[in-house]
Amino acid sequence: MERFIEECKKAILRYHKMWVEADGNLGVFINQEKAYWTYKDSYIEREWQILKRAWNKACLKKDTT
């Protein structure tokens, strides 16, 4: 699993410049200095917190099929 994660991170970094250029070509203006990276722990932890809140509010249910 760790190797898979590392390869995913490499892919993100490999294509980052192209993504920024595509955003510019499409007229999307994003502050790249403050952009979030989905592989960083801070992002992942926030997503887990959101899922936990949704679970606690019964917005999610367990699939039993």
N, C-alpha and C positions, 0 to 999 in steps of 0.2 A: 504494500500500500504506500509506503514512504517513497519508493521509487516512482510510482505513478504520480504522486503529488508533486515530486520534484520535476518530472517531465511536463506536467501541466504548467507549473510556474515558468519553466523555460519557454514554453509556447506563448504564454502571455507576454513575456518580455520580448520575445522574438517579433511578435506582431504589433507591439505597442506603437511604434513609430508609424506604421502603416495605418493603424486605427486613427491616430491623431490627425494624420494627413487626410484621411477619408472624412472625418468630422469637419475639417476645414473646407474641403471641397463641397460638402453638403450644406455648408452654412451653419453648422452646429457649433455654438460657442460655449465651450466648457472650460472652466478654470482648471487646467491640468495639474496645477500645483496642489489643488484641494480635491482632486478626483479620488474616488475610493477604489481600492483594489479588492476584488472579491476573494482572493486567496489569503488575505491578511487576517490574522487572528481577531483583530478588532471588528472587522466586518462579520466574520463567521460567528463570533460570540454575540453580536447584536442580533443576528438572524435567529440564533437559538433562543434568545430572550423573547423575541417576538413570537416565535412558535410556542414557547412555554405559556405566554400570556393568552394566546389564542386557545391553547389546550385547557387552561384553567377557566376560561370563559365559556367552555363547551362549544367553541367554534369549529373544533376538529373532532373527529371520532376515529376510533380504531377500526380498520377493515378486518372483518372476520371471515372473508371468503377465501 
